Amino acid sequence: MRDLEIHLTHRPGELARVAEALGRYGVNIKSLAALEIDQHAIVRILPDDIEPARTALEQANVRFVEGEVVTVLLENRAGEVARIAAKLAEGKLNLRGLYVTGLVDNLVELAIIADDPKKAKRLLT
């Protein structure tokens, strides 16, 4: 699974521009996370299909960085994120992104983008 990291100027309409470009190419957004830092915004998008998502952003002249996603299912209870973060820290991995991709019953699915996805996958499975 792949995600897209997009850096935008923090001004009205920027997210709409990206979402409209993806929509024109029929890309469904499975999960999205966004954060404003100073006068910039970082948006992480997990598309249902990476190929048309890439094409859509390229055609709209939206710069992005593509990353490999490691997913993990956790119990929906206190301390679970701490446990996962500790495993990654013990493996000397840095997180580039982390966001919720699904909730089912008492389970939470997280998308993890680490600086070494293969090592992260080994540590978390």
Secondary structure, DSSP 8 states (H G I E B T S, - for coil): -EEEEEEEESSTTHHHHHHHHHHHTT--EEEEEEEEETTEEEEEEEES-HHHHHHHHHHTT---EEEE-EEEEEESSTTHHHHHHHHHHHTT--EEEEEEEEEETTEEEEEEEESSHHHHHHHH-
